[in-house]
């Protein structure tokens, strides 16, 4: 019996894997994930709705804004607030801008875990440039909290589009160089090949969604449900088949390319229809009523309000359930929890040095696992 962790830096020192060994082969593995309990759901139930948006930014700090629309769209459905095309376009653009650095950071940090360091330096340089453009779009570098109820925190100018397009061209070129270097590396190929295979039948049963399911041609993507502006976009992705670590690595690169294409398409729509977009779908009186709804907490206690919504975050399906009747119930379900919790299904019968190669592509942040 051996403890793997909890010193591993990728999980901030809070993941403990209890491993049963037979020689150097792992026969059984059990994750201990209760070492970082924040009580996020209870904190949100005792707080004002307009102050709860920041919790989604902190629970998973890598993709940032991607989780926020889950809570915002749930409230907008409850109060029957319909978005304008202008706000929906910019929200979708921010989501895709944050999806890119999450995937690229996972690939390069996984390479560090295997023993390849150069790609992380290349990616860090490009990530700093991306954060500069995110600062132009959202007003801050980290923890933007840019989407709000039926509006954005800051108005976005068309002058921010041109430098973003030039940067994306350079970004995709740099990612192709990283892909070529990793793909021909003997250490990378031998450490990952046929490691961490996920059985196709186990994905729906154990709640594995997102990239983990798409790597075995099981297309589970909440973006096809049509929230925000995704219903107007088409993004075909070539899916691998085996479901091992190299397949997840290839699919992550494919999703970065497709996310960049979505950004180009959104830029084209914004520029060509900028003067025809309805910037505000509500009058000033309606916005005041929304602010009163969010600030005056006892207002909702006399109503029976409930809503459930699922969005596609960078890790998989992120779901929220909100119920209000004399008390508030908020349940958050992220894909990080089942991916870590079911690690015994695809991380056993491997060598003692291979769990780190299996945990990397899972892309789990422990703050989002133990909400």
N, C-alpha and C positions, 0 to 999 in steps of 0.2 A: 504494500500500500504506500503510495507516494503522493505528496501534495504538489501539484503543478500550480505555482502561484502562492499567494496573491501579489507577487512583486512585479508582475509583467507590466511594463510602462504603457503599453497600448490600451490597457483597461484601467489605467490610473490606480493600480494597486488594489483593486477591490474584487477581482474574480479569482476564485479558488476552485481548482479542478482536482477532485479526489480520484486518483487513478489506481486501479488494481493491475499489477504487472505479472506477466509470466516471462521471466527473463527480461528482455527489452521490448516485448510486445504488450501493448495495452489491451487487456481483456475487458475492462469495464471502466467507465469514467462517469463521474457525477459532478455537475457544476454547483457551486455554492454562490448564490447571487444576492443574498440578503445583506450584503455588507455596505450598501449605499442606499438606504431607504430615506427619501426626502419627504415623503408624505405630500406629494404635489397635489393629488386629488383632494385631500382634506383641506389643504391651504386654499385651493381654488373655491371650495364650497363655502368657505368663510370669508371670501373677499368679494369686492365689487367686480362685475363682469368686465368693465373696461380696464381693470388692472390685471386681469388674468392672462392677457395676451402674452405678456413677457415670460410667463412660465414655460410656454412652448418653445421659446427661443433658447432657454437655458437647459431644458431637459436633454436636448441633443444639439450641442453647440456647433457641430461640424456643418450640417446643412443649413442651420439657422432658420430662415423665414419659412421653410417648406412646411413645418407643422402648424404654423399660425392659421392658415386658411381653414383648417379643420374646425377650429373653435369659432372663427369669425363667420364662416358659412352656416354653421349650426345656429348661431344667434340670428343671422339674417333670415333664415327659414322660419324661425319662431315668430319674428315680428313682421313677416311677409315683406321683406325689403328686397327689391329687385335691382340688380346691379346695372349700371350703364356699361356700354361697350368699352368706353375709355378706361374705366377702373379695372374691368376684367382683363383687358389687354395688358396693362402694366403689371397687374398682379401675376399673370401667367409668365410674363417676361422675367420678373424677379424670381419666380419659382425655378425656372430653367437656368437662370444665372447661378443660383445656389446649388443646383443639382450637379453642375460640372465640377466645381472644386471638391465636392464630396467624393465623387468617383475617382478623380485623379489623385486625391490625397490617400484614398484607400489603396490604390495600386502601388504608389511609391512607398508608403509606410509598410505595406506587405513585403515589398522588395527589401526593405531594411531588415525585417524579421528573418528573411531568408539569408541575408548576408550581402545584398547589393545596395550600395550607398549612393552612387552617382545620380541615379534618376531622381532621388528625393531633392537634391540640390537644384536640379533643373526645374522640377515642378514647383519648388518653393518660390523661385524667381517669378514664374508665370502666375502663381497664386497671388503674390503681392500686387501684380498689375491688375489682376481681376478684382481684388478687393478695392483698389483705387476706383475702378469703374462702378462697383457696387456702392461705394461712397457717394459717387455722383448721382446714382439713381435713387438711393434710399436715404441719403443724408448722414449716414454713419458707417463706420467700417465693420464693426461687429455688433451683433444683437440689434438689428435694425429696427424691428417692430414697425415696419413701414406700412403694411396693410392694416386698415382700421375698418370699422363698420361703415360700409357704403362709401368709403373714401380712402384716399392715401394720406399719409402724414405730410408728405411734401409733393408739390407739383413737379413733374418731370419735364425737362425741356428737350426739344428735338436736337439741340446742339450736342447732346450726349450720345447720339446714335453713331455718328461718323467715326469717332475714335474707337468705339466699341466694335464696329465691324472690322476695322483694321487690326485690332487686337485679336479678334477671333481667328482671323486668317493665320496670324503668327502662332496662336495657341494650338490650333489643329496641327500645324506643321511640327511644332515641338512635341506634341503627343505622339505623332507618327514616329519621330526619332526614338522616343522612349519605348514605343511598342516594338520597333525593330531591334533595339538593343536587348530588351528582355526576351524576345522570342527566340533569338539565336544563342542565348546564354545557356551553357550546358548545365550549370548549377540550378538555374530557374526551372528548366525543363525536367530534370531528373527529380527535383524535390517535390514538384507539384503533380506530375503525371499519375493519373488514376488514384489520387488521394482525396478523401472527403467526398466520395460519390453519394449523391442523394437519390434514393429510390423514388420514382415518379408517383407511386401510389401513396407514399407517406406525406407528400406535401399538403394536400387538402386536409388530411386527417390530423396532422400535428400543427396546422396553422401556418405553414411556411409559405410566404408570398413574396412578391417582388422579384428581385433578380435571382434569388435562390430557386424559385419555381420556373422562371423563364429560361434558366440555363438547361432545363430538361424538356423544353418545348411545351411546358404547361403555362399557357398565357393567362396570368392573373395580374391584371393591370387596372387599377381604379380610374385611370385617366380615360378609359373607354366609356365610363359612365357619363362623362360630359360635364364635369364641374369646371367652373371658371370658363376659360376660352378654349379648353382642350377639345371640345366637341367640334370645333371648326377646323381642327388640324388633323393631318394624316402623318403618321410616323411609322412606316414599316421597319421592323428590326429583324435581322437574320439571327435566328436562335440556334445555339449549339444543341447537342443531343445527349452526351454522356452524363453531364451534371457533376463533373469533378472540378477541382480547383482551376485548371487551365480554361475550362469552359466558362466559368464565372469571370475569369480575368478577361477573356476575349469579349464576352457580352458586355462587360463594363466599358470597354473601349467603344463598342458599337453604340451604346447608349449615350456616351459623350458626343459622338458624331451626330446622332439623331437629335440630341438636345441642342446642339449648335445649329442644326438645320431649322429646328423650331424657332430659335432666336432670330435667325435670318428671316423666316416667314413672318414673324411678329413685327420685326422692323419694317418690312415691306408694307404690311397692313397699316401700321401706324403712320408711316410717311405718306402713303397714297390716300388715306382717309382721315388725315389729322383734322382737317377743318370741317368734316362732316360727322365726327364722333360726338355723341352727346356727353359732354364732360360731367354734367351733374344731372342725375335722374330724379332728384328730389328738390323741393324748394327749401328755403331757409327755415321755414316753420317745421317741416318734416325733420330736418337735421336736429333742430332743438328738441323735438319729441324723442328722437333716438338718444340724444345725450341724456335727457331726463330718464329714459328707460335704463340706461347703463349706470347712471350715478345713483338714482334713487332705488336702492336695493329692495325695500319692502314692497315696491310696486308690483313685483312679479310673484310675491308670496300668495296673493289671492287668486292666482290663475293656475290652471293645470297645463303646464307646458312641457313637452318632451320632443326630442328630436335625436336622430342618429345619423351620422354621416361618416363616410370613409373616403380618404384621399390617398393618392399615391405619393408617398415620400420617397426619398432616395434609398431608404432601407426596405421598403415594401409598403403594404397597406397600413395606414395609420387611421384608427377609428376612434370616435368619440361619441358617447351617449350622455345626454343631458336631460334631467328630469327635475321638475320644480312643482311642488305642491305642499305648502307650509314648511318645506325643507328642500334643500338642494342636493342632488346626487349627480356627480360627474364621474364617469368611468372612461379611462384612457387605455387603449390597447395598441401597442406598437409591435412591429415585426421583430424588434430586437429580443424580446422575451422568448418567443418560441424558438428562434434560431439558436440562442444560447442554451435554452432548456432542453432542446432535443439534440444537443451535440453528441450525446452517447450513441445516437443512431448512425452517425457517419464519421465518428472520430475514434472508434474502437477497432481492434485488430490491425493497428498500425504501429510503427516504431515509436520509441519514446521521444525522439526528436521531431516527429511529424505533427503533433498537435498545434504547434505554433504556425505551421503552414496551413492547417485547416481552419484555425480561428480567424486568420487574417481576412480571407474573402467573405466571412460572415458579416463584417462591417457593423459590429454591435458596439454601441456606447452604453456603458453601465448606468448612466444617469437616465436613459430612456428605458432601460430594462426594468429597474425597480422604481416605478413611479409611486 
